[in-house]
Structure formats: C-alpha cells, structure tokens
Amino acid sequence: MNLPRRDSLANNSNQKPPGVRECLRALATPIQYLKGVGPKRAGQLASLGLKTVEDLLYHLPFRYEDRREIAKISQAVLGREASFVGRLAALQRRYIPRRHGQILSATLQDDTGSIDLVWYRAPPFLANGLIRGQTLLVHGKVERSMRARLQLVHPDFEIINSEEDSQLKRILPVYLHSAGLSLTFMRKYAAQALAEYRNRIPDRLPGTIIARHGLRSVAEALGQLHEPPPDTDVRTFNDASSVAHRTIIFDELFYLQLGLSLRRKARSRSAGIPLAGSRGALSARMRELLPFKLTGAQQRVLHEIENDMASEQPMQRLVQGDVGSGKTMVAWLASLRAIEQGFQALWMAPTEILAEQHYGNLQKFTDRLGISSALLTAATSTKEKKSLLEQIERGDIQFVIGTHALIQ
C-alpha cells in the first residue's frame, strides 16, 4: 500500500479538510514513521498489537493518576499514593546474584525531609538515566522499609527542570506497556500521534447525533483521553463514564450496528427456502405429548418464527429469555416444522455437556414421533463420526445435535 509521507500530513490552513478515505489512509501509516519511534521501538510496540498510528491512538489508558496535588515529603502518609518533587541526593546500585539483577536505591529530598526510592531488578536504562542532583517528580505508594524509613517501591518518575515547571501538576495516563518500553515512552508516542494526526481523525457521526447524545468529536475525545484537561474529574475517567469515553464507545458500537444492519439487509435479498406448505402436524403431535401448555409468550414467539420460515428470505432470529422460560421447546417446535417438510434440523451447542443434555431431553420425543436423531461431538469416535456424516449427507438422519465438531 502506498502511504503518504509524514511531512505531507502537516496542517495547512489553505487546504480543504481531508475526506474520510484520506484520513483513514493516513491513520494506516506504520507506527515506525511516527517521529521518535523508528524500527526498534516499532517492534516493541508491535508486541502490544500496535502497528499503525490508528492502533496507537486507540490504545487508551486503563488508569489515570491525579498528580495535580504535589505534597511535601513531610506530608507523606503510609499506605497512600502521593506525588513528590525533590532533588536526587543519593544513588546506590547493588547487584544481588540470587535475584539475577541489581537493586537501585536512591534518596529524594525536598525542604521538608527525605524519602527512599527503590527499584528491584532495575534495567540498565533506568540506572544509567539517573544522576545525583537531578530534580525528579515521583509518584507511588508510600511504604515502610526494613529500616523503618518511608519509601516508594518502583515509583513512576520524571526528570524535570525545576519545581516551578508549569507541566508538573497534571493528570497522567497509565498505559499497558511492555518490557523495555516505559510509561514515559508510551505517553510520549501517544502525544506525538495526537500532534501529527489529530486533524486526520475523521468524524463520521452526523452532527445531529453527536448533539442529541451530548457527545464530542472523536478527535476531541481521543485528545482528552490521552491528555486529560486540568479540570478533569478523574473518577469519571477511571470508571470510563466520562463524555470522552462515551463518545468512543458510542462511535464503535454505532458502526458495529451499522455494519450488522447492512449485512442483514444484504442477506435479506438472498433467496431462502419457504416452508409455507407445512400443516404443522408434527408440531401438533408434539404439543399433545407435552405435560403442559405453551405460554402466551412462547406461542407468540413461535408464531413469529413460523412466519419467518414461511418467507422467501433466510430467517435471522435470536430467541432470548431467562433460564427456564422455554427457549428450548420453542426451538424444538420450530425444528419440527422443517423436518415435516422433508428437511433436516441441526443444533450446535457451545459445550459437550449441553449438547448431551439437549439430546437426552429430546430423544424421548424423537423416538415417539418417529424422527431419526444423532449426537455428534468431539468425543465421537472417528469411525462413528464418518458413519454419521454419511447418514446426514444422505438425509437418513433428520435431527442432529452436536458441538463445533459438526463444522470441523
């Protein structure tokens, strides 16, 4: 596929807005061409299933850390998460043979006190990136060490210019990441993808639908999810109930439903086998064998199914009901309508246990109605399976219950 060069995607106020196809083509750009990524990092991102810019944009944070409140070290509370800013006053590496790695320990100081930072089995890039005297923003859960000192184990951190950095107090997204690919890199790449491709994220939903449901544009929603505004209610972001989350969810479900509707419409144009000539004699005999009468709801659903079966279009129907509501009997009576007209009925159950249960419950009826039946599952021997398939192909067996083995 011929993909556009990255430099051709820059904003240009003199150009008309790109169309949906052009946008989708741009979002299909391999992730290695994103500024700062390259082939090596692209390979690491691919291990997370992220191969294109679009994949990265839709790789949403699974949690958000509220770092708008930066505490003094003297305010640290045991067992609580907190953010601190301080100077790296001490740094020590110790190799532990039985742990097959090194422990990196450090001390962070501010004008009120100090707290220890500990990383077990610290990777080389972490140890090499920290230097005494650096100013760090750290975040983690406050614990107590063996020496009775307060510490943060495996804290998230950023190297900053000064405590007055305007970007310190913010909400940080937490992404699923892989070994060798830190959270810092994930945030950096997500921010870069937004910077380069924000104007290429298409809005396919009509404005009337967006307004009616109180949604945002997809570009705005993705922007907020990767870079939460300062006034964000973190609780709604962490429980995925924010307007931004609802926008992405609505967008995905809307087009899933649209695709299913188009597929259903296309299938409705194909020719089916109308079963309009059946008098329902088998169904009537079956009802006489039942120790109960069908409920009004069962009769209504069965009537709708029989109307579908009499149509010239293939039936597409889902029967939904609570446990014990009679779904199995409705399906069985509908199957009898097909069998009476000389066709076969096949049931596929998700498990062998359920297939055996259905077969056992219905076998007493098939025998009394003179209907040939069979059970076919993965437990069926190869020899028996071959024989059953031959009988099914000849039409000797009218009713079959099985598992996925039926189509393998």
N, C-alpha and C positions, 0 to 999 in steps of 0.2 A: 504494500500500500504506500503510495506517495504521500508523505506527510509534510505539512508546512514547516518551514524553518522557524525556529523560536523567535528570531528577530522580526519576523513578519507579523507576529501576533501582538505587537505593541499597540497601545491606544493611539488612535488618530481621530481627532475630532472632526476632520474633514470627510471622513468616510461614513457611509451609512451603516447602521447597526448590522452585524453579521446575521445571516439566516441560521435556522436551526441546524441544517445539514453542515454548514461551515463550522458551527460551534462544536457539534459532535465530532467532526473530523479533527478539530484542534484538540479536543479533550482526549482523543485517542493517541496523542503523542506519547511515545515511550518515555517512561519516567526518567531515564538516564539523561535526557536532553534538558531536564529542569536544571536551572542554574544552581551549581553547588553539589549536584548529585554524582553524575558520572557512572561508568560501568560497574565499579566495585560496589558502591552504595546501592546501585540499582539491583545488583544481585542479592544484597541483604534485604532490600525492600520486597523483592520477588518472593522471598521465603514467607512473607506475610500475605502473599497474594496480591501485592501491589505492583502492577506492571505498567500502568498508564497514569497520566495526570488525573484522569477522572477517578481511577481507583483511589488515589491519594486523597482527593477532595472528599470522597465519600467514606474514607477511613476515619470515622468520627471518634472523638474522645469517649471513653467509657466512664470517666470520672473527672470532676473539677475540684481543684484546690483553691480555697479562698485565701489569698495572700495580701488582701487589702489592709489587714491589720498586722503590722510588724511589731513584735514585742521586744522588750529589753530582756536580756538573758536573766536578769534578776527576777523577771516575772514568769519564768518557766514553771509550769505546773506538771507534776509527774503524771504520766498516763495520757496527756493531751497532746494533740498536734499543734505545732506553732511554727511561725516563721521568725527568723532572727537575721540581723545583719551585723557583721563584725569582721575583725581582722584575723587572718590566719597566723596565730602566734607560735605554734609548734607543729611539727610534722615528723612522723616516725614510721618507718617501714620495718616490719618483722616477718621473716619467712618462717612458716610453720610447715615442716615436712609432712606431718600426718594429714594436714589439710590440703596438701598439694597446691599451695599458693601463699600469698602474703597478706598480712593484716596491715592495713593502712590506718593509722590513728592520727588525729590532729586536734588542736585546741583552738576554739573560736572565742575571741574576746571582744567585748564592747566596753563602754564606760561604766557598766554596772556589774560585770562579772565575766565568767567564762563557762563554757560547756564543751564536752568532748565530742568529737565526731569519729565514728568507727565504720570501716568498710572491710568485711571479711572477703578473702579471696579477691582482692581488688585487682582489676585488669590493669595492664601496663599503661594504657592511655589515661587512666584516672590518676595513677601515681605520678606520671610524668607531667600532668597538666596542672598540678597544684604546687604552689611555691609560697614559702613563708612571706608574710607581708601583704598577700593579696586580700582584697575585700570581697567577702562572699555573702550571698543571700542564700540561706539554708532553710529547709523545711523538712520536718519529720516529727515522729512521736517521741516525746521526752521519756526516757527510761533511766533506771539507776544501774550503774556499773558495779562490778565486784568490789571496787574500791570505794563504793558509796558516793561516787560522783555522778552528776547528771550527764547524760549522753544522748546522742542521736545515732541510731544504727542505720547504716545505708541511707543517709539523708539525701534528698534531692537538693541540688545546689546550682548556683550560677555565679560566675565570676563577674563582678560589676566594677564600674569605675569609681563610684563613691556612694555614700549613704544617701546623698541627695538626688540620686538618679531618679528621674521622673517616671521611669518604667517599673520601678520596684513594686509598687502597690497595685497589684492586678490579680485577676483570676487566671490560673494556669490550667490548661487542658492536660489530661493524662491519657496517653495513648497506649494501646497494645504495641509492644516493640520487641525486637529480637536481640539475641546476644551480639554485642559489638555495635549495636545501633541504639544509642541512648535516647532518652526522652527529649533531651536538648536538640538532637538531630531531627527527631520526628516533628517537634514544634517548628523548627527552622524550615523544614521542607514543606510543611503544611502552609506556613506563612508565605513561602516563596511561590507555591502553587496559586494561592489566592492573589498575590501581587501580579503574577503574569497572566492568569487566566480568568480572573473574576468577571471580566467583560465577555467571556466566551461561555459562561454558564447560561444555557437557554432557559427562558420562562415559557413553558409550553402550556401552562394552565391559562385559560381566559381570565382577564382581569375581574370579570363579574364573579367568578367562582372564588378567586382569592379574597375579594372584598366580602363576599357573603359569609365566608367561614373565618374571617379575621386572620388570614394567613399573611405571609411575607413572600417576596420573590425568592426563588430558590437560591439565587446568588447571595441575597442578603441573609438568608437563613444559614447557609454554609459559612458565610463570613462570621456570623455571631457565634456559631458552634465552635469554630476554630480559634476565634479571637473574641471572647466574651466582652461586651461593653462594661465599663466600670460600674454602672448601676444595676448590673445583672443580679437577679435573685438566684443565688447558687443552688438553692433547694430545687427549683424547677428544672435546672439544668442537670442536676444529679439524678432526679427521678424521671427525666425525659418527658416532662409535661410542659416545657416551655413552648412558646409560639414557634420558635425556630425548629424544635423537634417535631411539632405537629405539622409544620409545613413540609418537611422532608418525608414524614410518614404518609401524609395525605397525597403528596406527589407520586410516591412509589405505588401506593395502593390504587390511586386513580388510574394510572396507566396499566397496572396489572388487570384491573377490572375491565378497562377499555380493550385490552388485548384479548381477554377471555370472551368479551361480548362480540368482538369481530370474528373470533374463531367460531363461536356458536352460530353467528349469522351465516358464516361460510358453510358450516356443516348442515345448516337447515336447508340449504339449497341442494344438497346431495340427495339422491334417491334412497328411500328406505323400503322395507317390506311391510306393507299394510296388513294387519291382522284383523280385518273388518268382518270376515265371514264367520268367525267363531261364534257359537251359540253359548259358550260358557258351560258346557255340560260337565266337564271335569271339575271346574270351579264349584259348580252346584253340588256335585257329589262330595267334594272335599268339605264343603260347609256343613253337610249332613253328618260328617264324621267328627266334627268339632264338638267338644262338650260345652261350648259357649257360643254366643252370638257376637259378630263383629260390632265394634262400637261405631258410633256415627262418624267419628274422625277416620277410622280405618276404612269404612265404606266410601267416604268422600275421597280419600287419597287413592284408593284402588280404582275408583271410577275415573279419576284424572289420569291415572297410569294407563288404563284400558283405552281411553280416548287417544292418548299419545301413541299407543301401539297400533291403533287403527289408522293413524295418519300415514301419509306417504313420505314423511321425513323421519329420519332416525330419532329415536327418543333419547333425550338427555335429561335425566332426572335424579335428584338426590332426595332420599327419604330420611328425614331427621326426626328423632323422637327420644324420649327418656328411656332408660332401661326398663324393660317390661311393658313397653307401650304397644307392642305388636308389630314391629317393623318386619320381623322375620316372616310372619304369617302373610303380611301384605305382599312381600316379595315372592313368597311361595305361590300364592294365588295368581299373581301376575305371570309367573313362570308356567303355570298350568295352561294359561291362555295360549302361549307359544307352542307348548307340547301338543295341545289338542289340534293345532293346525299343521302338525307334521314337522315342526322344528325342534331343535334341542335347546335346553336351558343349561347355562353354566354359571356356577357361583364360585368366586375366588375369595377366600378368607385370608386375613393377614397372618394367621398362625395355624400350625397343625392342630393344636388343641381346639381352636374354634371350628376348624373345618370338620374335625371328628365329631364335635358336639352337634353341629348342624346336621351332619349326615346321620348320626344316631337318632336325633329327634324326628327327622323327616322320613327315615327308612320305613317306619311303621305305616306311614301314609302311602309311600310309593308302592309298597307291596300290595296294599288293599286296593289301590287304584290301577294296578297292573302296569306301572311305569318302571322301566328298567333304569337303574341308577348305579353310580360308581363313585368311589373316593380315590382321589389321586393326589398324593403329597410327595415330599422328598423322601419319606420313609418307604414309599412303594418300591419294590424291587425292580431292577432294570427289565427283567423278563416280563413281570406283570404289567409294568408301565407300557412296554411295547405292545402287549396284547390289548390293553385298554385303549391306547391311542388308535389302534387299528379298528377296534369296535366303534369308537367315537367317530372316526372318519367314515365308516360305512353307515353310520346312523343307527347302529344297533342299540346304543345307549342313549336314552332320552334326557337324562338329568345327571349332571356331573358336579360334584363339589370337590374343591381342591385348594391348593395354595399357589404360590408363584410357580410351582413345578408345572402347572398347566401351560405356561407360556415359555418354558425353557426347553 
